[in-house]
């Protein structure tokens, strides 16, 4: 049953081979969306990544110091380098980084002193092209390939023209080869990787070197005419003719210097100049953006949508390379060995299982098939399923959500892996605690299996959140077992997927923490953050029963109590109570800033909440709130997000919601219907079929669905199946400015839940 996909068409060829050239949509994308961010408050925690979709690396301007997770902040006014990046979160920093910085006048290597002023009006920040004219009149341009980039530096006339290569943090090696106009080398800066990890790079230039040397960035000591050096923070510098325009091609590899050279030939060798590389990159992005073509939108709305669609297609990063035979292979960040096949890294599944990966099952099913097999390969190489790889497993956040990705792929017909192997790997995850963070195996797993919940102690901070997400993951294990006829695992996980009930307090109607004896932890304030909750409070976490919303409705005493409780999220004051955190964290300030009560779109636990109205007879409230959140909290500017963008999840929430659908429960084949943001969206699927979502009479006021048809037939369901989307067709809504309170209320119109309605 296991199918290995051993070949993959590179992105540049894939785009031109499968789809016709689309309109110029890259012009709508602002890669600086969400960059006006600080440690204390996040509008996205993004950086302007110049990259191809899911490329092995990105390139970005660097305003922050070497080693600073906030590598580009919109309010800064100097740039100190243009770096190769792999960072998926400011909170875990970057790895395998080196940078290039053009310098004019006298040679200056120190990262603070070489920093040059710039103004945003002199920047162009698009996915396939970044340009900035610095205040010293140097112009830098960048355009990407999947494992490299093409850069162009234009120096002012009559002044010195230098280029400084910075080895960033930790060890590095450089070798200058003047006769070939080339620098080769490696960097090894990385927090989570096997010993011996290196990022090998090769840089070729189109102009000769007038002078050169090496340096190191601890004491900024120069070694003129030195051709090679190795050590802590070692770099190189080059001098060119005054006023020169210099093009640099860069390629890198985790496997070997030889592979970096091969990648240079295969990815950049065919482009004669910078503009040719840019045209190819433009074509890739225009094709991808055009696969979700929107109509009837304002220019601002187009910018927001396509900027989010860009961010939704950056992570995970490819961690595989193509050999001389054209087949993929990779250096494993888990066991340090080289393997055939595909590998992907730089993603935290606690964030992205909710929307980013479900979006991939629609837009990139072939890649998702490679991805889920790679999860099992990673488990073989390190003993654990990934939860947050960067590039190796870190165990960050909570839950065992690899099983969500695996099950979601399987139920949607993406069956490139052995389900028996997947279930065995997940069982190991669910019955052990790994050596890393709280998402590596299960903390408190014995108590969870024995008592049905993880008791709250000073050592089990987040225990209520753990229990809820373990129960969802166990549903995914149950679902995969049931789908594949594995009675043993179906029975094992079927016993656990209702464990959420054990922490529901019928008196307060919140999910709460218990001690080891089954007593509620007192005192209890639903506004208190932290303690048994992770990055939230009871108002945020009570709803994390993705697999059984009807069961939660039953616990609350029926539809009215349930919808009243959701209503209260918005009517409660947006008071911040730091609770177990003991201090204000950025998620708290972001919630308060948008003045929607206790609704916290800036973090993942509540991302599905608005769609839950569909399960309880009030879908029109979902429609109204969703459009309000999309309009109020998202834009294409530097303040573009209501919180951390998180490897594409925040963007994928918007992309799917703008389409009018959302994946409340990945691991099922359903998407819950919201309110489409545009009059028409045409989704071009990987096989060329088109699924069209029309919303007649749609406007900022007409947010309510009056009626719907699917392929011309009346459609009353509050969900749509994945198979209906992938078959192609037309989902047509009639929109109005007043709720239709009679549509979609029948039992068969409600989305999937494990439990049946027993309370109304």
N, C-alpha and C positions, 0 to 999 in steps of 0.2 A: 504493500500500500504506500510505501515511502517513495516519493518521486524526487530525484535530484535535478534541479535546473542548473545546468553547467555552463550555459552561455547566456549572455545578456548583451543586447545592442547598446553601445554607448549612447549617452543622451543626445549628442549632436546629430548622430545618424537617425536615432529613434524619432526625433522630432520631424525631420524632413521626410522620413520614409512613411510615417503613418498618417500624418495630418497635413492639410494644406496650410499655406501661410495665412495667419490671422492678422487682424488689425494691429496697429501699434498700441498695445495695452501696457507695455512697460512704462510708458510715460505717466500712467496713473499711480504707479507704485512709488511710495516714499519709504526708502529703507531706514530712514531716521524715525519712523513711527515708534513712539514709545521710548525715546532716548533721553527725555528730560527727567531723568531718574536719579534719585539719591538713595543711600542706605536707608534713610528714614521714610521715604515715600516713593512708591514705584508707579510710574505711568507705563510700565512695560518691561523695564530692565532689559532692553534690547540694545543692539548696536547695529550700525549700517552695514550689514553683511553683503558684500559683492560675491555672489556664488551662483552656481547652477543648482537646480533642485536636488536636494539630498547629497550634494557634493561632499567629497572626503574632507575638504577644508573650505574655509571662506577667507576673504580678505577684507580688511576694515581699516579705516583711519583710527589712530590711537591717540586719545587725549589723556588717558590715565597713565600713571607710572607703571613700569614693568612689574608684573605680579599683581596688579590691582584688578579685581574682578569687574569694576566699573570702567571698562576700557574706553568707552566713548560716552560722554555726557554732554547733552545739547547745550548746557549753559557754560561749558568751558570755551575758551577762546584761543587755545593753542593746540597744535598737533605735534607730537614728538616721534611719530613713526607710522608706517603703513605695514600692517602685520598679517601674517597668516594665522588664522584663528580656528579653534574647534569648540569654543566655549558654548555650552548650552544653558548656563545659568551663572549669573554674577556670584551667586552664593557658593558655588564650588570652584570658581575661577577657571583658568584656561590651562591648556597643555600643548606641548609640541610647537611652541611659538618661536618665531624669529621675525624680525622686521627690517624694513628698508626705509631710510630717511634721506631725502635730498637736502643738501646744505649748500648755501652760496656765500660768497665772501671768503672768509677764512674757514679752515677745517675746524669743526667743533663736533665732538663725539658724545659728550655727556648728555644724557637724555633730557635733563632740565634745560641746559644751556642751548642745545640745538633746536629746541621746540620753537616753532614758528607760528605767529598769529594768523588767524583766518576769520572770515565772516561767512555766515551761512548763505548769504545771497551769492557768494562765489563758489558754492557747492552744487553739484548734481549728484543725487543719491538714488540710483535705480538698481534693480537686481543684477543687471548685466553690465552696468557701467557706473563707475564713480569717478568724479572729477572735482578737484578743488584747486583754486588759485590762491596760494598763500600770500600773506601780506608782503613777503619779500620777493614776490613776482615769480616764484617757482610754481609751475603747474604740474600736478600729479594726476595721472589717469590710471584706472585699473579696470580690467575686464576678465572674467573667469573661465576656466575649464573645470572639469570635475575634480582634478587632482593638481591643479596648478593655476596660473594666472599670467596675463600679459600686462605689463606696466609700461607707462611712458612718462618720462620726466623731462619737462621743458625748462631749461635754465635761462635766466635773464642774461643779456649780452653784457660783456665788459666786466663780469665778476667771476669768481671761482665757481666751479661746478663739481661738487663732491656727492658721493653716495655712500652712506654709512649702513652697514649690515650689523644689526645688534643681535647678540646671541641670547637675549632675554635672561631668564633665571636658570640656575643650575649649570651643568656642563654643556660644552659645545665644542665643535671643531670646524675650522675653515681651511680651505686650500684655494689659493688664487692661481689661475692658469692664464697668464696674460696672452700667450700666443693663441689661445682659443677663445679669448674674451669671455672667460667663464670663472665662476666660483662654485665649488662643491663643498659639502660639509654636512653636519648633523647637529641636532639639539636633542636633549633628553629631558627637558623640564616636564614633569608629570607627577601627580600625586598618587594615581592609582594605575600602576602598570607593572609588569614583571621586570625583574632586574635585567638589564641589557636592552631595554626599550630605547629606540632611537627614531627620530624623524629625519631621514636623509633627504637632502635637497640639492638641486642643481639649478644654477642661474646663468643664463647666457645673455650677452649684450650685443647690440648691433654696432657699437662704436668702440674704438680702441681705448686702452687705459693710458692716460698721461702720467699717472703715478698710482701707487697702491701701498698697502701695508695692512697689518693686523693691529688689534687693540683688545683690551678687556674692560668690562663695564663696572668693575669694582673700584679701581683707582683711576680708570680712564687713561691708562698708560698706552702710548702709541709705539708701534714697532715699524718704522718706515721700511719699505722694500721687502719686508718679511712676507714670504709666500704661504706659510702654513703655521697654524698654532692650534693648540688644544688646551682647554682648561675651563675654569669657572667664568661664565659670561664672556667667552671669547667671541670676537667679531672681526669684521674686515672693513676697509674703506677703499674707495676708488676715486681717482680724480680724472675728469674728462676735460676736453677742450672747453674754454670759456664760451658760454652761450649755447652749448650743445643741447640737442634734443636726443635723449637716449631711450631706447626701448630695451626692456628686460623681460625675458621669458623665464618663468619659474615652474618647476615641477618637483614633487616630493613623493617619498615612499616610506612606509614603515618596514619594508622587507629588506631592501638592500640599495646601495648606490647604483648598481647596475639597473635595478628596476626603476629608479628615479630617471635615469637616462632614457630607458625605454619609454616611459610615460612622456617624457619631453618630446620624443619623436612622434609618438602616436597621437598625443593630444594637442601639441602645439606646432609640430613640424610642418604641418600642411598649411599653416597661415603665414603669409609673407610679411604681414605687418599687423600692427595693433588694430587697425580698423577692420581687417578681415576677421580677427578673433572676436571682435565686438559684434559684428554682424551675425556670426554663428551663435553667440550667446544670446543676442536679441531674439533670434529665431526660436531657440529653445523656450525662453520665457514667454514669448508671445503665443507660442503654440499651447503651452500649459495653461496660461491665464485664459486663453480663448476656449478652453474646454469647459469653462463655467462662464459662458457669455451672458451678460445681463443687459436688459433693455428697459427703457422707461425710467432710468435713474438720472439723478442730477450728476454734474461733474464731481461734486464733493462726495456723493455716495459711491460713485465709481472708484474714486481714489481710496476711500475707506475699504471697500470690498476687495479691490485688487491688492491693496497693501496687506490686508489680512490673508488673502489667498497666497501671497508670496511667503509670508511668515509660516503659514501652514505647510509649506513644502520645502522647508530648510532642514528639519530634523525628522528622522535620525540621519546621521552622517554615514555614508558608505565607508566601510573599513576594509574593502577588498580592492584588489588591483588586477589588471589584465596582463597575463604573461605573453611570451612570444607567440604562443599558440592561440591567443585570443580568448583563452578561458580564464575565469576568475579564480584567484587564490588570495590568501591573506595571511599576514602575521597575526596570530591570536593574542589579544591583550589579556587573555585568561591563562594560557599555559606557556606563552612565549615561543610557540612552535609555528611552523608554516603549514597551512592546510589548504586543500582545494575547496572551492565553493564561495559562498557569500557570507559576509559578516557586516553587521551594522552596530553603531555605538552612539553614545551621546544622547540619551533619552531617559527621562524618569517616568516610569509607567504609571505611578500614582496620579500624575497630572494627565497623561496623554491617553490612557485607556478609554477615557470618557468620550472623546470626540476626534482627536487627531488620527488615531488608528482606524476608527470606523469610517472616517472620511477617506482614508487610504483604500479601504476595501471597495469603495465606489470608484475612485479615480485611478488607483494604482494596484489593482488586484494581483498582477504578476509580481510586482515588487513585494507585496504583502505575503505572497506565497514563499518567496525567498526568505523573507524576514522571519516567519514563524519557524521555518526549518533551522535558520541560524540560531534561534533561541535554544533549540534542543542541542545544537552543536556546541554552543557556549556552555550549556549544562554539563555536557560530557567532558569539556575541557577544564572546568573549574569546580564541578561538583554541585553547582547551584544554578537555578534559573535566574537570569538577570532581573533586577528590579530597577536599578538606576546604574547604567554603565557609563563610565567616563574616564578612559575608554573601557577599563575593566569594571568589575562589579564593586559598587560602593555600599550597597544595602540601604541607600537613602530613603527617607520617608517611611511609608507603611504599606502593608498589604502584599499579596503575592500575585501581582496582576499580569504576569506572563500568561497565566492560565486564561485570563480574559482575552488576550490577543489570540491565543491558540484556538479557543472555543469560538470566538467571534468569526475567525477565518473559516473554521470548519462549517458552521451553520450557514455561512454565506457561500458555500461551494468552493472555497479555496482549500484544497486538500492535498497539500504538498508534503505532509509529514505523517509519521506513524502515530496515531492517536494513543495506542497502548504505551508507547514510549513517553508520550506527553503526560499521560495520567500517572505513570510511575514516577516521573520526575516531579510532578506536582505533589504527589503523596509524600515524597521525601521532603519537599519544601514545607508541607503542612504538618509534619510530625518531627521536626527538628528545628533547632536554632543555629543559624550559621555564625561565622566568626565576625561578620561585619555589622552593619546597622540594623535597625528594627524591621526593615523589609527583606532581610536576608534570612530565609526561614521564618519561624514564628516565635516571638517572645511570648511566653505564657501558653504555649500550645497544649501542654498537659492539662492545665486547668480548663482551657477552652474546650477540649474534647470531653473531659470528665464532667464539668459543671455547666457547660454551654455558654461560658463567657470568660473573659480575662479579668480577674479581680484587680481592683485599683490599689496600688501601693506606691510608696515613693520610688520604687524601682520600675514601675509599669506606667509611667506617664503616657497618656494617650490610649489607655486600655479600652475605653468605650469605643473610640474610633477604630482600634484594632479589631474588636469583636465584630463591629458592623461590616468592615471590609473583608474580614475572614469569611463571614457568612456569605457575602456576595461571591467571593472567589470559590467557595465550596459549591455554590450554585453552578458556577461555570464548570467545575470539575464534574458535578452531577450531570450537567447538560451534555458535556462531551461524552461521558460514559454512556448516557442514555442514547445519544445519537449513533453511537458506534457499537451498541450491544454488549457493553462491558458491565455485567450485572454486579460484579464485586465492587468496583469503584462507584457505581451508581448508588449502591446501598451505603457505602462508607460516607460519601459526601452528601447524600440525600438526608442523612440524619442531622447534618450540621447547618444546612442552609436556612433553617428557621431560627437559628440562635439569636437573631436580632431581638426576638420576642422576650428573651430573658433580661434585657436591660430597658424594657419599656415600662415606665412608671405610669399606671393608669390615673393616678391622682393628679399629677402635674401635666400628663400627656407629653412628656419629654423622654428621650433616651438619656439614662443616667448611669452613674457608676455604682457598682456594688463592691463590698469587701469580700474576703474569702469565705465568710460565713453566710453570704447572701443578703446582708443588710445594706440598705441604701447609704451612700456616703453623705453625711451631713456636715455643715449646712450646705444647702443647694441654692444657687442663683443661676438661672439659665443664661444670664448675660456674662457670667464669668468665663473668661477665655482660659485655655490651657487645662492643666490638671489631667482629667481623663479624656480631654479632647485635643486634637492636633490642629494647631493654627485656626482655631475657631471656638465656638461655644455651643451650648445645647440648641440654640435657635438654628444653627447651621448644620449640625450633625444629625438631628433627629430624623431627617429625611433620607438618610443613606441606606435605603432598603430598595435598591434598584430592581431586584429580582421579584419583589413581592409588595408592590405599592398597595394592592388591595388588602393584603394582610395587615399593613400599617393602618389603612383606613378602618378595618375591622377593629383593631386595637383601640383606635381613637373614638369608636362608637358611631361610625357611619360617615357618610359623605359630608353632611353639614358641619359636623365637628371638625372634620379634616380640612375642609376649605376655609372654615373660620380660622383654623390654626395657621394656615398659609397666609390668610389675610393679615393676621396679627404680626407676621414677620415685617410687614410694611408699616403697620400702625404703631408698633412699639417704638419708643425713642431710640435713636441711634447712639445710645450711651455706651461709652467704652469702659469696661471693667476688666482690668488686666488679669485678675484671677491668679492662676498658677504661674503665669509668666512673670509676675512681679514688676513688669515694666511694659510700656507701650511698644508694640512691634508694628511694622509698616502695614500689615494687613488690617490692623485696627483703624489706623488713621485713614486708610483708603475707604473702608466701609463708611466711616463717619462723613467723609468728604462729599459723598454722592447723595446724602440726605434721603435715603430710602429705608429708614428704620434700621432693622437688623439684617437687611438684605446685603450680602457681601459678594457681589459678582467678582471682586478682585481675587478670589481664591476658589479652588476647585470644589470643595464639599457641597456648595450650594448651586453649582452650575445646572443641575437638572431640575431644580425645585419648581420653576415656573411651569414646566411641562406637566407637573403632577395634577394640575387642575383638570387635565383631560381624563384622568382616572376617576374623578369624583363628580362628574356631571356639570362642570363649569368651564368648558374649554375656552369660552370667550375671555375669561380672565387671563388665561395664558397668553392669548393673542394680544391683549392690551398691554400687559406688562412686558412681554418680549419686545414689542416694537419700541416701548419706552426705553428699555435698557439698551437696545441697539442704537437708538438715536442719541441718548444721553451720555453713554459711557464709551462709545467708540468713535474715533475719527482717524484721519490719516496723518495727523500732525505729531509733534514731539510729545504731546500729552495724550497719545492715542488710545491707551488702554486703562481699564479701571484697577489694574494690578499687574503682577508679574505675567509676562506672556507665556512662559513655561513651555518651551520646546514645541510651540505650535498649538497648544491646547486652547489658550485664550482666543487665538485667531480662528481655530477650527470651530469653536463654539459659534463665533460670529458667522463664519461661512455657511455652516449647516443651518443655523437659525435664519439667516438671510434667504436661504433656499426654502425655508418653511418647515424644516424637519430637524430632529435631534435624536441622538442615540442614548436614550435614558438607560437602557439595559443592554450594553454590549454582551454578546453571548446569546442573544436572540436575533431573529432576522427582521426585527421591526424598528422603524424610526417613528417617533411620536411627532405629530403635526403641530406646528405653531402658527405663525403668521408670516407668509413670505414678504420680504421687504421691497421687492421690485415687481414690476408689471410682468416681466418675463425673464426666465433663466433657462438657457439651453445647456444641458450637461452632455458633452460628447464623451462617450464611454471608450474604454480602451479598444474595444472591437469595432468602433466606428458608429455604433448605434447612438441614438440621441434620446435622452429623457428630458422632456420640456415641462417646466412648471410655469403656468400662466396664472396671473392674478388680475382679472379684469376689474376695472374701476379702482385699482389700488392707488392709495395716496397716503400722506402722513396722517390724515384723518380717518380714512377708510381702512382700518386695521382688522376689522372683524369679518370672519368667513361667513357668508350667507348660505352658500351651497357649493358643492364640488362634484366634478365628474372625473373618472379615470378612463381614458380612451373612449370617451363619449357616453359612458354609463354612469348613472348616479352613484356617488361615493360618499357614504356617511361616516366611515371609520375615522377615528382620531389617530390613526397610524397608517403607515404604508410599509409594505414588505420590501426587503432588499431585492427579491427576485423581480418584483414589478418594476423597480428602477432599472435593473440590469437588462430587462427585456426591451427597454425603450418604450416610448409612448408619451402621452400627454396627461398630466394632472392639472386640471383647470379649476380654479377657484373664482367665485363671484364674491367680491368684497363690498363692504358697506361701512357706514359710520356708526351703526348701532348693532349691539350684539344680537345674534340669532340664538335665543336661549332654548330652542327646541331641537337643534341639530346635534347629532352624535351622542345621544344620551342612552341608547340601547346598550345592553350588556355586551353584545357582539361588537360594538363600536369602541369599546375600551381597549387600550393596549394590553400587552401581556402582563400577567401576574401569576405567581404560583398558586395563590389562594383564590377561592371563589368568594363572591359577595355573600356574607352571612349576617350582615348587620342592618341592611336597609329594608 
